[in-house]
Amino acid sequence: MSMSNTITIRLPEELEDWLTEESRVTGIPKGRIVREQLERLRTQRARQPFLDLAGSVEGSPDLSRKKGFEA
């Protein structure tokens, strides 16, 4: 994995304190923590967890149709 891209961000003091402490306790560099969290967010959004429920409801085929709005 090539790490040639750089980004600079400004963090609120509270978030910087958390990141510094997390890095100190775990021994993981701050940059790696940030990269892992960004990747986690990206994969969660792409996954669309609500789709886990698709097909889990039993009932009539028109169950999701609003009554009175038939075409």
HUKA-V749638 format. One line per field, one symbol per residue. ss: DSSP state (H for helix, E for strand, L for the rest). psi: psi as a letter, one per 40 degrees, with the letter a starting at -180 (. if undefined). A space follows every 50 residues. Layout:
# HUKA-V749638
ss->???
psi->???
This chain:
# HUKA-V749638
ss->LLLLLLLLLLLLHHHHHHHHHHHHHHLLLHHHHHHHHHHHHHHHHHHLHH HHHLLLLLLLLLLLLLLLLLL
psi->hhgehiihihiiddddddddddddddehiddddddddddddddddddgdd edeheehiaidfdehhhefi.
